[in-house]
């Protein structure tokens, strides 16, 4: 865990920190070779390489947590029911975390989008 990510998570209340710690562990498992960074003031993972694009970020807010695939075209094309969504992310509560299958679907869609951009 990078110092910036550690500081971000350590500053959160225990319930938010625990929920994002679990999400982070899942993201690490899905993106094992991706550098962990702080981007747009949130922890996340960047594609490998010197100009690697952001794959995903996650954040805590006053009333929810969010997963953000750094693309406006991913979330609108995935069924995130029953979670509230925005164009750029899916929102959730610590008591109702995102299912691993949904996170995997979001990550794989973003990876495919980034791969297509590189071509």
MOQUI-V922913 format. One record per helix or strand of 3 or more residues. SS is the DSSP state (a for helix, b for strand). FROM is the first residue (numbers start at 1). TO is the last residue. If there is no record, write none. Layout:
ss: [SS/SS]
from: [FROM/FROM]
to: [TO/TO]
//
This chain:
ss: [a/a/b/b/b/b/a/b/a]
from: [3/14/35/42/54/65/75/90/100]
to: [10/30/39/46/60/68/77/93/118]
//
